[in-house]
């Protein structure tokens, strides 16, 4: 799991914006539910915690790789 920080938090909103840094130190923002973020931090599998995120977004959280980086490293191999 890559490090992320909470970028935007509003106490009356169930959603929070997290900031994820990729392997080249580029910043990516995504919105997740606070309860799901807590479940993920407590050990839930990423696909269970964030079913509404795309596969690419979940990969970014896990490894810090974007689709372009993945393609550059592995070419046409399946993701």
N, C-alpha and C positions, 0 to 999 in steps of 0.2 A: 504494500500500500504506500503510495506517495503521500507526502505531506500536503495538506490543504489548509486554508484558513477561511474563517467565516468573513466574507467581504461585506455583506449587508444583512442586518438582523433588525426585524421590527417585532416587538413583543406581541402585538395583536395579530400577527400573520403566521400561519402554519408553515410558510415557505421561507427559506433562507437562501441567500446567494453565497456559494462557496467559490473560492479562488484556487485553481489548481495550476501548478507550475510544471511545464513540460521539461524534458531533459535538456532543452536549450535555453531554459529560463524564460520562456514566453508564458504570459499569463492568460489563462482561460477561465471564464466565469460560467457557472451553471447554477440553476435553481433546483433545490431539492427540498423535500419536506423535512422539518426538524426531527420529527419522530423517526423517520427513515435514516437520517444521518446518525442519530443516537444508536439505532439498531445496528448499523454498519460498524460503528466504532466499538460496539459490544461484541462483534464477531459474526454478525449475519453475513451470508454470502452476498456479494455485490449485486448479483442479478435478482436476489430476493429483496434486498433493501431498496433497490432503485429500478424496479421493472419499467418505469416510464422513461428512463434514460436510454439513449441509443447504445448499441454495442461499442461504438467509437468513443462515446463519452465515458462509459465504464472502463474501457481500456486505458484512456487517458488518466483516470483516477488511479488505476492499478499500477501502470507502468510508466506513465509520463510520455507515452508515444501517441502522436496524432496519426490519422490515416496516412498522410503524406510521408511521415517519417517511417511508418511501417512499410509502405510501398517502396520507399527508397532502400530500406534494409533487405526486404524479402522479395521484391519484385512482384511477379504475378502469382506467387503462392497464395493459397487461400488464407484469409484472416482468421 
